[in-house]
Amino acid sequence: MDEKTLSLRAALAQDRLEEFVRQAQALGVTLDKGSDFERAGPADGAAA
């Protein structure tokens, strides 16, 4: 990986998440809110 490219792991460890997001957007990465698991809701189908 290019040394100038900030990985998500490094961004989280160094409190540089905003920089990571700006970098990803500049590279054309689509960032979604939440994970597939969060959007899926409870596994048993009960309301949260």
MDTraj code that builds the backbone (N, CA, C; nanometers):
import mdtraj as md
import numpy as np

residues = "MET ASP GLU LYS THR LEU SER LEU ARG ALA ALA LEU ALA GLN ASP ARG LEU GLU GLU PHE VAL ARG GLN ALA GLN ALA LEU GLY VAL THR LEU ASP LYS GLY SER ASP PHE GLU ARG ALA GLY PRO ALA ASP GLY ALA ALA ALA".split()
xyz = np.array([
    [0.0853, -0.1187, 0.0000],
    [0.0000, 0.0000, 0.0000],
    [0.0892, 0.1241, 0.0000],
    [0.0480, 0.2241, -0.0719],
    [0.1236, 0.3487, -0.0781],
    [0.1356, 0.4085, 0.0616],
    [0.2560, 0.4545, 0.0956],
    [0.2787, 0.5088, 0.2288],
    [0.1927, 0.6321, 0.2570],
    [0.1536, 0.7045, 0.1523],
    [0.0707, 0.8236, 0.1695],
    [-0.0757, 0.7882, 0.1922],
    [-0.1150, 0.6648, 0.1617],
    [-0.2531, 0.6220, 0.1783],
    [-0.2759, 0.5784, 0.3229],
    [-0.3723, 0.6391, 0.3865],
    [-0.4053, 0.6090, 0.5252],
    [-0.5035, 0.4932, 0.5298],
    [-0.4677, 0.3875, 0.6005],
    [-0.5595, 0.2740, 0.6134],
    [-0.6629, 0.3049, 0.7210],
    [-0.7743, 0.2350, 0.7162],
    [-0.8776, 0.2534, 0.8176],
    [-0.8228, 0.2186, 0.9553],
    [-0.7479, 0.1111, 0.9628],
    [-0.6906, 0.0692, 1.0910],
    [-0.6010, 0.1795, 1.1496],
    [-0.5140, 0.2365, 1.0668],
    [-0.4247, 0.3427, 1.1126],
    [-0.5039, 0.4676, 1.1504],
    [-0.6054, 0.5002, 1.0703],
    [-0.6872, 0.6183, 1.0983],
    [-0.7557, 0.6066, 1.2340],
    [-0.8093, 0.4891, 1.2638],
    [-0.8761, 0.4683, 1.3926],
    [-0.7755, 0.4727, 1.5073],
    [-0.6605, 0.4111, 1.4891],
    [-0.5590, 0.4063, 1.5938],
    [-0.5009, 0.5445, 1.6230],
    [-0.4969, 0.6302, 1.5202],
    [-0.4339, 0.7618, 1.5340],
    [-0.5358, 0.8751, 1.5440],
    [-0.6628, 0.8419, 1.5627],
    [-0.7706, 0.9417, 1.5724],
    [-0.7698, 1.0344, 1.4507],
    [-0.7632, 0.9729, 1.3301],
    [-0.7583, 1.0485, 1.2046],
    [-0.8688, 1.0030, 1.1092],
    [-0.9844, 0.9683, 1.1653],
    [-1.0934, 0.9147, 1.0836],
    [-1.1427, 1.0152, 0.9790],
    [-1.1517, 1.1418, 1.0148],
    [-1.1973, 1.2428, 0.9189],
    [-1.1029, 1.2496, 0.7994],
    [-0.9737, 1.2390, 0.8243],
    [-0.8756, 1.2394, 0.7160],
    [-0.8942, 1.1167, 0.6264],
    [-0.9205, 1.0006, 0.6871],
    [-0.9442, 0.8782, 0.6113],
    [-1.0661, 0.8939, 0.5208],
    [-1.1736, 0.9512, 0.5729],
    [-1.2971, 0.9695, 0.4953],
    [-1.2711, 1.0638, 0.3780],
    [-1.2009, 1.1748, 0.4018],
    [-1.1689, 1.2685, 0.2931],
    [-1.0859, 1.1985, 0.1856],
    [-0.9887, 1.1191, 0.2280],
    [-0.9027, 1.0451, 0.1350],
    [-0.9855, 0.9469, 0.0518],
    [-1.0740, 0.8733, 0.1179],
    [-1.1562, 0.7746, 0.0487],
    [-1.2478, 0.8427, -0.0531],
    [-1.3069, 0.9530, -0.0144],
    [-1.3957, 1.0256, -0.1059],
    [-1.3182, 1.0789, -0.2257],
    [-1.1963, 1.1266, -0.2034],
    [-1.1126, 1.1763, -0.3125],
    [-1.0778, 1.0643, -0.4099],
    [-1.0700, 0.9412, -0.3591],
    [-1.0397, 0.8259, -0.4435],
    [-1.1648, 0.7701, -0.5112],
    [-1.2822, 0.8273, -0.4802],
    [-1.4062, 0.7852, -0.5428],
    [-1.4770, 0.6709, -0.4727],
    [-1.4370, 0.6419, -0.3493],
    [-1.5005, 0.5345, -0.2732],
    [-1.6360, 0.5828, -0.2223],
    [-1.7381, 0.4996, -0.2368],
    [-1.8704, 0.5323, -0.1842],
    [-1.8774, 0.4861, -0.0393],
    [-1.9043, 0.5784, 0.0502],
    [-1.9126, 0.5464, 0.1922],
    [-2.0582, 0.5469, 0.2351],
    [-2.1017, 0.4378, 0.2958],
    [-2.2388, 0.4258, 0.3442],
    [-2.2417, 0.4410, 0.4942],
    [-2.3548, 0.4841, 0.5458],
    [-2.3720, 0.4944, 0.6910],
    [-2.4154, 0.3592, 0.7440],
    [-2.3495, 0.3118, 0.8475],
    [-2.3860, 0.1850, 0.9100],
    [-2.3402, 0.0657, 0.8288],
    [-2.3407, -0.0472, 0.8915],
    [-2.3015, -0.1705, 0.8246],
    [-2.4252, -0.2464, 0.7797],
    [-2.4047, -0.3495, 0.7005],
    [-2.5168, -0.4340, 0.6595],
    [-2.5862, -0.4932, 0.7812],
    [-2.5095, -0.5261, 0.8836],
    [-2.5662, -0.5844, 1.0047],
    [-2.6532, -0.4832, 1.0784],
    [-2.6091, -0.3587, 1.0842],
    [-2.6876, -0.2561, 1.1533],
    [-2.8187, -0.2295, 1.0784],
    [-2.8137, -0.2276, 0.9460],
    [-2.9341, -0.2006, 0.8675],
    [-3.0296, -0.3184, 0.8685],
    [-2.9770, -0.4394, 0.8907],
    [-3.0611, -0.5589, 0.8877],
    [-3.1528, -0.5669, 1.0086],
    [-3.1113, -0.5093, 1.1206],
    [-3.1920, -0.5129, 1.2411],
    [-3.1698, -0.6414, 1.3194],
    [-3.2504, -0.6654, 1.4213],
    [-3.2336, -0.7844, 1.5070],
    [-3.2483, -0.9140, 1.4271],
    [-3.1687, -1.0128, 1.4633],
    [-3.1693, -1.1410, 1.3934],
    [-3.3001, -1.2168, 1.4118],
    [-3.3658, -1.1971, 1.5255],
    [-3.4888, -1.2710, 1.5516],
    [-3.6123, -1.2034, 1.4945],
    [-3.5947, -1.0870, 1.4315],
    [-3.7066, -1.0178, 1.3701],
    [-3.7859, -0.9305, 1.4654],
    [-3.7467, -0.9296, 1.5938],
    [-3.8170, -0.8461, 1.6925],
    [-3.7819, -0.7001, 1.6708],
    [-3.8704, -0.6115, 1.7072],
    [-3.8441, -0.4686, 1.6958],
    [-3.7352, -0.4280, 1.7940],
    [-3.6524, -0.3353, 1.7499],
    [-3.5417, -0.2902, 1.8363],
    [-3.5892, -0.1917, 1.9391],
])
top = md.Topology()
chain = top.add_chain()
for i, resn in enumerate(residues, 1):
    res = top.add_residue(resn, chain, resSeq=i)
    for name in ("N", "CA", "C"):
        top.add_atom(name, md.element.get_by_symbol(name[0]), res)
traj = md.Trajectory(xyz[None], top)
